[in-house]
Amino acid sequence: MNNLKKIQNFYFVGIGGIGMSALARYFKMQGRNVFGYDKTPSDLTDELKAEGIPVNFIDAISEIPEMIKASEETQIVFTPAIPKQSNILNYFFDNGFSVIKRAELLGEVAKNTLCLAVAGTHGKTTTSAILGHLLAECNMPVTAFLGGIAENYNSNFIYRGNKITVVEADEFDRSFLRLKPDIACVTSMDADHLDIYGTAGELENAFRAFADLVTEESNVLIKNNLPLDGMTVAVATTADYEAQNVRIENGNYVFNLKTPTITLHDLTFRLPGHHNLCNAIMALGMAILAGSPTDCLPNALASFTGVKRRFSYKIKTEKLVLIDDYAHHPTEIDALFQAVDEMYPKDHKQIVFQPHLFSRTRDFAEGFAKSLSQFDEVVLLDIYPAREEPMQGITSEWLLNMVSSENKKLVFKSALPEILLQSKCRIKLLVGAGDIGAEVSKITKIVKDEA
């Protein structure tokens, strides 16, 4: 790629993606000329345009700004989610432009900083958002690129300086191996992305290679029982970094944090679920390793309010609790159930789930069925295809037949408000990584007005 310092113009192909938009914001803030293309408008692209970043939604060469076409000081950045037949992307490839993947650019940005990399098949976004928030609240010079919208900032980008970089180390297409982390964590290693890796063993090998990128083993934090070398993290189980004396007070976790060097007492954490508490321990450990003063960490953690679409309360009343969550793997749905059941043990629970990817639904069908069957009512939407073509026999109806819950149904998105209003379950969850997220605000308004 070009020398980052000399590049004046950036064009992001797929700029509306959560990771791409954070990088676009970073370079806009650096005073560079930033442009982009995406298939459809979204809240994120609206925000980018409001921040002065032009976004085009027509896949045509004529829509590329002349400044981009004419300048040699131009860097093209793309995401693998962009179809290979994209006219804009192929124009750049065919005409000798410097074209790189998002992960490569992220690696370049982080290269000359203290790089804190958060990896794992689940938990990356919440952990990196907590970590970025802790460092920002403790006045550390941090730039954080997040895979979700941190509610404290209403953004996927935190900037307090450029000496420390927090990045999500994405295992998809092995892009996390492009990073050079100084401190890293691995939150989980459940089988996923088997369309890329083929086997769970190959996925494990990739995570092992990622952990080996860190020079000091003491700077690698791993969830307890993962087959990696590093410092262990656990909740109420013996580990190097451990949450002890965990209890719930006023709907929040309160706990002590034991580390190899100190113990912090009576920390408060707002997010429910042991998986989220483990994410918080990871973030606290990484912040300490990065040199954060420990006296500011309790208040910083207590002030963290969460990430949008990660156990996000949309309605919370005596009659109705509506929760929005990004879970799209059986392990994540299990964690979601544990969290909601711990908070509301006596209430009936309804889940609306949109499966994400035909391959993931096929590979983990039994796991999905078992996870979903824990809920009192199960509502499925059609599979969200994302980058995939349909697969013979792999449908939501096929998955629904495996679910053991008696109260289950397959519906269209348009029917969701009515389905939610008809249900007698007090706790209702809207779950999935597809376009169900775009429906949440509309559904919430209808349900709130008519409930």
C-alpha positions as CSV (number, residue, x, y, z in Angstrom):
1,M,0.0,0.0,0.0
2,N,0.9,3.7,-0.2
3,N,2.7,5.5,2.6
4,L,-0.1,6.4,5.0
5,K,1.4,9.8,5.8
6,K,1.4,10.8,2.1
7,I,-2.1,9.7,1.3
8,Q,-4.5,12.6,0.9
9,N,-7.6,10.8,-0.5
10,F,-9.4,7.7,0.7
11,Y,-12.2,5.9,-1.0
12,F,-14.0,3.2,1.0
13,V,-15.9,0.6,-1.0
14,G,-18.5,-0.6,1.6
15,I,-18.2,2.5,3.7
16,G,-21.5,1.8,5.6
17,G,-19.9,-1.3,7.3
18,I,-19.3,-0.9,11.0
19,G,-15.6,-1.3,10.7
20,M,-15.2,0.6,7.5
21,S,-17.1,3.7,8.8
22,A,-14.9,3.9,11.9
23,L,-11.8,4.1,9.7
24,A,-13.4,6.6,7.5
25,R,-14.2,8.8,10.5
26,Y,-10.6,8.5,11.7
27,F,-9.1,9.7,8.4
28,K,-11.7,12.5,8.1
29,M,-10.6,13.6,11.6
30,Q,-7.0,13.6,10.3
31,G,-7.9,16.1,7.7
32,R,-7.9,13.8,4.7
33,N,-10.4,13.7,1.8
34,V,-12.7,10.8,2.5
35,F,-15.3,9.4,0.1
36,G,-17.2,6.1,-0.1
37,Y,-19.7,3.8,-1.8
38,D,-22.3,1.5,-0.2
39,K,-25.2,-0.5,-1.6
40,T,-27.9,1.1,0.5
41,P,-28.4,4.0,2.9
42,S,-28.4,3.4,6.6
43,D,-28.2,5.3,9.9
44,L,-24.4,5.0,9.7
45,T,-24.2,6.4,6.2
46,D,-26.5,9.3,7.2
47,E,-24.2,10.1,10.0
48,L,-21.1,9.9,7.8
49,K,-22.7,12.4,5.3
50,A,-23.6,14.7,8.2
51,E,-20.0,14.6,9.2
52,G,-18.9,15.8,5.8
53,I,-18.1,12.4,4.1
54,P,-19.8,12.1,0.7
55,V,-21.4,8.6,0.2
56,N,-22.6,7.3,-3.1
57,F,-25.2,4.5,-3.5
58,I,-24.9,3.8,-7.2
59,D,-22.4,1.1,-8.3
60,A,-21.2,3.1,-11.4
61,I,-17.8,4.3,-12.4
62,S,-19.3,7.7,-13.3
63,E,-20.1,8.2,-9.6
64,I,-16.5,8.1,-8.5
65,P,-15.2,11.6,-7.7
66,E,-12.7,13.0,-10.2
67,M,-10.4,13.8,-7.3
68,I,-10.1,10.1,-6.6
69,K,-9.7,9.1,-10.3
70,A,-7.0,11.7,-11.0
71,S,-4.8,11.6,-7.9
72,E,-1.8,9.3,-7.2
73,E,-2.2,10.1,-3.5
74,T,-5.2,7.9,-3.3
75,Q,-5.9,4.8,-1.2
76,I,-8.8,2.5,-2.0
77,V,-10.1,0.4,0.9
78,F,-12.7,-2.4,0.5
79,T,-14.5,-5.0,2.7
80,P,-14.8,-8.7,1.6
81,A,-18.6,-8.2,1.9
82,I,-18.5,-6.3,-1.4
83,P,-19.5,-8.6,-4.4
84,K,-16.7,-9.5,-6.7
85,Q,-18.7,-8.1,-9.7
86,S,-18.8,-4.6,-8.2
87,N,-18.3,-2.1,-11.0
88,I,-16.6,0.5,-8.7
89,L,-14.2,-2.1,-7.1
90,N,-13.2,-3.6,-10.4
91,Y,-12.5,-0.2,-11.9
92,F,-10.0,0.4,-9.2
93,F,-8.4,-3.0,-9.6
94,D,-8.3,-2.7,-13.4
95,N,-6.7,0.8,-13.4
96,G,-3.7,0.3,-11.1
97,F,-5.0,1.9,-8.0
98,S,-3.6,0.9,-4.6
99,V,-6.4,-1.3,-3.3
100,I,-6.3,-3.0,0.2
101,K,-8.7,-4.7,2.6
102,R,-10.0,-3.0,5.7
103,A,-7.9,-5.3,7.9
104,E,-4.7,-4.3,6.2
105,L,-5.4,-0.6,6.7
106,L,-6.3,-1.2,10.3
107,G,-3.0,-2.9,10.8
108,E,-1.1,0.0,9.3
109,V,-2.9,2.5,11.6
110,A,-2.1,0.5,14.7
111,K,1.4,-0.4,13.7
112,N,3.3,2.4,15.4
113,T,1.2,2.6,18.5
114,L,0.6,0.4,21.6
115,C,-1.8,-2.0,19.9
116,L,-4.5,-3.7,22.0
117,A,-6.2,-6.4,20.0
118,V,-9.5,-8.1,21.1
119,A,-10.1,-11.4,19.4
120,G,-12.8,-14.1,19.8
121,T,-15.7,-15.6,17.9
122,H,-18.0,-13.8,20.4
123,G,-17.6,-10.9,22.7
124,K,-15.1,-8.8,20.6
125,T,-17.3,-5.7,20.3
126,T,-18.4,-5.5,23.9
127,T,-14.9,-6.1,25.2
128,S,-13.3,-3.6,22.9
129,A,-16.0,-1.0,23.7
130,I,-15.4,-1.5,27.5
131,L,-11.7,-1.3,27.0
132,G,-11.8,1.9,24.9
133,H,-14.2,3.4,27.4
134,L,-12.0,2.5,30.4
135,L,-8.9,4.0,28.7
136,A,-10.8,7.2,27.6
137,E,-12.2,7.7,31.1
138,C,-8.8,7.3,32.6
139,N,-7.4,10.0,30.2
140,M,-5.2,7.6,28.3
141,P,-4.2,8.6,24.7
142,V,-6.4,6.0,23.0
143,T,-8.0,5.6,19.6
144,A,-10.6,2.8,19.5
145,F,-12.1,1.3,16.4
146,L,-15.2,-0.6,17.4
147,G,-17.5,-3.2,15.7
148,G,-20.6,-1.7,17.2
149,I,-22.1,1.6,18.4
150,A,-20.9,2.3,22.0
151,E,-23.8,3.9,23.8
152,N,-21.6,6.2,25.8
153,Y,-20.4,7.9,22.6
154,N,-23.2,7.0,20.2
155,S,-20.3,6.0,17.9
156,N,-18.1,3.2,16.7
157,F,-15.0,5.4,17.1
158,I,-13.4,6.8,20.3
159,Y,-10.5,9.3,20.0
160,R,-8.5,10.6,22.9
161,G,-5.0,10.5,21.3
162,N,-2.9,8.3,19.1
163,K,-0.4,6.5,21.3
164,I,-2.7,3.5,22.1
165,T,-5.0,1.8,19.6
166,V,-7.8,-0.6,20.5
167,V,-8.9,-2.8,17.6
168,E,-11.2,-5.8,17.1
169,A,-9.1,-8.6,15.7
170,D,-11.5,-10.3,13.3
171,E,-11.0,-14.0,12.6
172,F,-13.1,-13.9,9.4
173,D,-10.8,-14.7,6.4
174,R,-7.9,-14.7,8.9
175,S,-7.6,-10.9,8.7
176,F,-6.5,-10.7,12.4
177,L,-3.2,-12.2,11.4
178,R,-2.3,-8.9,9.7
179,L,-2.1,-7.2,13.1
180,K,1.0,-6.7,15.3
181,P,-0.6,-6.6,18.8
182,D,1.4,-5.7,21.9
183,I,-1.4,-6.8,24.2
184,A,-4.2,-9.2,23.1
185,C,-7.1,-11.2,24.4
186,V,-9.2,-14.1,23.1
187,T,-12.7,-14.1,24.5
188,S,-13.9,-17.3,22.9
189,M,-13.1,-19.9,20.2
190,D,-16.3,-21.6,19.3
191,A,-16.5,-23.1,15.9
192,D,-17.7,-20.5,13.4
193,H,-16.9,-19.3,9.8
194,L,-16.6,-22.9,8.8
195,D,-17.2,-21.8,5.2
196,I,-13.8,-20.1,5.5
197,Y,-11.9,-22.5,7.7
198,G,-13.4,-25.9,6.9
199,T,-12.9,-27.4,10.4
200,A,-13.0,-26.2,14.0
201,G,-9.4,-27.4,14.3
202,E,-8.3,-25.0,11.5
203,L,-10.1,-22.1,13.3
204,E,-8.2,-23.0,16.5
205,N,-4.9,-23.0,14.6
206,A,-5.6,-19.5,13.4
207,F,-6.3,-18.3,16.9
208,R,-3.1,-19.9,18.1
209,A,-1.2,-18.1,15.4
210,F,-2.9,-14.8,16.5
211,A,-1.9,-15.3,20.1
212,D,1.7,-16.1,19.1
213,L,1.9,-12.6,17.5
214,V,2.2,-11.2,21.0
215,T,5.8,-11.3,22.2
216,E,5.1,-11.6,25.9
217,E,2.8,-14.5,27.0
218,S,1.8,-12.4,30.1
219,N,0.3,-9.9,27.7
220,V,-2.2,-12.4,26.3
221,L,-5.4,-12.8,28.2
222,I,-7.6,-15.9,27.4
223,K,-10.9,-17.1,28.7
224,N,-10.4,-20.0,31.2
225,N,-10.1,-23.4,29.5
226,L,-9.2,-22.2,26.0
227,P,-6.4,-24.3,24.5
228,L,-4.0,-21.3,24.2
229,D,-1.0,-20.1,26.2
230,G,-1.7,-16.9,28.2
231,M,-3.0,-15.5,31.4
232,T,-6.5,-16.9,32.2
233,V,-9.7,-15.0,32.8
234,A,-12.7,-16.3,34.6
235,V,-15.8,-15.5,36.7
236,A,-15.9,-17.1,40.2
237,T,-13.4,-19.7,39.1
238,T,-9.6,-19.7,39.9
239,A,-7.8,-17.7,37.2
240,D,-5.0,-15.1,36.8
241,Y,-7.7,-12.4,36.4
242,E,-10.8,-13.4,38.3
243,A,-14.1,-11.9,39.3
244,Q,-14.6,-12.9,42.9
245,N,-17.6,-12.5,45.4
246,V,-19.9,-11.8,42.5
247,R,-23.4,-10.6,43.5
248,I,-26.3,-8.7,42.0
249,E,-27.3,-5.4,43.6
250,N,-30.0,-3.1,42.0
251,G,-29.8,-5.0,38.8
252,N,-26.1,-4.6,38.4
253,Y,-23.1,-7.0,39.1
254,V,-20.9,-6.1,42.0
255,F,-17.6,-8.0,42.3
256,N,-14.0,-7.9,43.3
257,L,-11.3,-8.2,40.6
258,K,-8.2,-10.2,41.5
259,T,-5.2,-9.7,39.2
260,P,-1.6,-11.1,39.5
261,T,-0.6,-7.9,41.2
262,I,-3.6,-6.2,42.9
263,T,-7.2,-6.8,43.9
264,L,-9.8,-4.1,43.2
265,H,-12.9,-4.2,45.5
266,D,-16.6,-3.6,44.9
267,L,-16.6,-2.9,41.2
268,T,-20.0,-2.2,39.6
269,F,-20.9,-3.4,36.1
270,R,-24.3,-2.7,34.5
271,L,-24.4,-5.3,31.7
272,P,-26.2,-8.6,32.6
273,G,-24.8,-12.1,31.8
274,H,-21.7,-14.0,32.9
275,H,-20.3,-13.6,29.3
276,N,-20.5,-9.9,29.6
277,L,-18.9,-10.0,33.1
278,C,-16.0,-12.1,31.6
279,N,-15.7,-9.5,28.8
280,A,-15.4,-6.8,31.5
281,I,-12.6,-8.7,33.2
282,M,-10.7,-9.0,29.9
283,A,-11.0,-5.3,29.3
284,L,-9.9,-4.4,32.9
285,G,-6.9,-6.7,32.6
286,M,-5.9,-5.2,29.2
287,A,-6.3,-1.6,30.6
288,I,-4.0,-2.4,33.5
289,L,-1.4,-4.0,31.2
290,A,-1.6,-0.9,29.0
291,G,-0.6,1.2,32.0
292,S,-4.0,2.7,33.0
293,P,-4.1,4.1,36.6
294,T,-6.1,1.6,38.6
295,D,-7.7,4.2,40.9
296,C,-9.9,5.5,38.0
297,L,-11.1,2.1,36.8
298,P,-14.0,1.5,39.2
299,N,-15.8,4.7,38.2
300,A,-15.0,4.1,34.5
301,L,-16.4,0.6,34.6
302,A,-19.5,1.7,36.5
303,S,-20.2,4.4,33.9
304,F,-20.1,2.0,30.9
305,T,-23.7,1.8,29.5
306,G,-23.2,-0.8,26.8
307,V,-23.2,-1.3,23.0
308,K,-26.2,-1.0,20.8
309,R,-27.8,-4.3,19.9
310,R,-25.9,-6.1,22.7
311,F,-28.6,-6.8,25.3
312,S,-30.0,-3.3,24.6
313,Y,-33.2,-2.5,26.5
314,K,-35.7,-0.9,24.2
315,I,-38.6,-1.1,26.7
316,K,-38.3,-1.8,30.4
317,T,-41.6,-1.5,32.4
318,E,-43.5,-3.5,34.9
319,K,-45.6,-5.0,32.1
320,L,-43.1,-5.4,29.3
321,V,-39.3,-5.8,28.8
322,L,-38.2,-5.7,25.1
323,I,-34.5,-6.5,24.5
324,D,-32.5,-6.1,21.2
325,D,-29.4,-8.3,20.7
326,Y,-27.0,-9.2,17.9
327,A,-26.6,-12.9,18.9
328,H,-26.2,-15.1,15.8
329,H,-24.5,-18.3,17.1
330,P,-25.8,-21.0,19.5
331,T,-23.3,-20.1,22.1
332,E,-24.4,-16.4,22.0
333,I,-28.0,-17.4,22.3
334,D,-27.1,-19.6,25.3
335,A,-25.3,-16.6,26.9
336,L,-28.3,-14.4,26.2
337,F,-30.7,-16.8,27.8
338,Q,-28.4,-17.1,30.9
339,A,-28.4,-13.4,31.2
340,V,-32.1,-12.8,30.8
341,D,-33.0,-15.8,33.0
342,E,-30.7,-14.6,35.8
343,M,-32.3,-11.1,35.7
344,Y,-35.9,-12.3,35.2
345,P,-36.1,-15.9,36.5
346,K,-39.9,-16.0,37.1
347,D,-41.0,-14.4,33.8
348,H,-41.9,-16.2,30.6
349,K,-39.6,-15.3,27.7
350,Q,-40.3,-15.0,23.9
351,I,-37.4,-14.9,21.4
352,V,-37.7,-13.6,17.8
353,F,-34.7,-14.9,15.9
354,Q,-33.5,-14.2,12.4
355,P,-30.9,-16.8,11.4
356,H,-27.8,-15.3,9.7
357,L,-26.2,-17.2,6.7
358,F,-27.3,-20.5,5.2
359,S,-24.0,-22.1,5.9
360,R,-24.0,-21.1,9.6
361,T,-27.6,-22.3,10.0
362,R,-26.6,-25.7,8.3
363,D,-23.4,-26.1,10.4
364,F,-25.0,-25.4,13.8
365,A,-28.7,-26.4,13.3
366,E,-28.8,-28.7,16.3
367,G,-27.1,-26.2,18.5
368,F,-29.5,-23.4,17.4
369,A,-32.5,-25.7,18.0
370,K,-31.3,-26.6,21.5
371,S,-30.5,-23.0,22.4
372,L,-33.8,-21.6,21.1
373,S,-35.8,-24.4,22.9
374,Q,-34.9,-22.8,26.2
375,F,-37.3,-20.0,25.6
376,D,-41.1,-20.3,26.3
377,E,-42.0,-19.0,22.8
378,V,-39.9,-19.2,19.6
379,V,-40.5,-17.0,16.6
380,L,-38.3,-17.5,13.5
381,L,-37.8,-15.2,10.5
382,D,-36.4,-16.4,7.2
383,I,-32.7,-16.8,7.0
384,Y,-30.8,-13.6,6.2
385,P,-28.5,-14.5,3.3
386,A,-25.8,-11.8,3.7
387,R,-23.1,-12.8,1.2
388,E,-24.5,-16.2,0.4
389,E,-26.8,-17.8,-2.2
390,P,-29.7,-20.1,-0.9
391,M,-28.8,-23.7,-0.1
392,Q,-31.1,-26.6,-1.0
393,G,-33.1,-27.7,2.1
394,I,-31.6,-25.1,4.5
395,T,-34.5,-23.0,5.6
396,S,-36.0,-21.5,8.8
397,E,-38.9,-24.0,8.5
398,W,-36.3,-26.9,8.5
399,L,-34.7,-25.3,11.6
400,L,-38.0,-24.7,13.3
401,N,-38.9,-28.4,13.0
402,M,-35.9,-29.2,15.3
403,V,-37.0,-26.8,18.0
404,S,-38.7,-28.7,20.9
405,S,-40.7,-25.7,22.3
406,E,-44.4,-26.3,21.8
407,N,-45.1,-22.6,21.1
408,K,-43.2,-21.9,17.9
409,K,-43.9,-20.3,14.6
410,L,-42.3,-18.9,11.4
411,V,-43.4,-15.4,10.4
412,F,-42.6,-12.5,8.1
413,K,-41.0,-9.4,9.5
414,S,-44.1,-7.3,8.7
415,A,-46.0,-9.5,11.3
416,L,-43.6,-8.9,14.1
417,P,-45.4,-6.1,16.0
418,E,-48.6,-8.1,16.0
419,I,-46.8,-11.3,17.1
420,L,-45.1,-9.4,20.0
421,L,-48.3,-7.8,21.1
422,Q,-50.2,-11.1,21.1
423,S,-47.7,-12.9,23.2
424,K,-48.3,-13.1,27.0
425,C,-44.6,-13.3,27.7
426,R,-43.4,-10.3,29.7
427,I,-39.8,-10.7,28.4
428,K,-39.4,-10.4,24.6
429,L,-36.2,-10.5,22.7
430,L,-35.4,-9.4,19.1
431,V,-32.3,-11.3,18.1
432,G,-30.0,-11.7,15.0
433,A,-27.2,-10.2,12.9
434,G,-29.2,-9.6,9.8
435,D,-31.6,-6.8,8.9
436,I,-33.8,-7.4,11.9
437,G,-31.7,-4.7,13.5
438,A,-33.1,-2.1,11.1
439,E,-36.6,-3.0,12.2
440,V,-36.1,-2.6,15.9
441,S,-36.9,1.1,16.2
442,K,-40.1,0.8,14.2
443,I,-41.2,-2.3,16.1
444,T,-40.4,-0.7,19.4
445,K,-42.5,2.3,18.7
446,I,-45.5,0.3,17.6
447,V,-45.3,-2.1,20.6
448,K,-44.8,0.8,23.0
449,D,-47.8,2.7,21.7
450,E,-50.2,-0.2,21.7
451,A,-49.0,-2.3,24.7
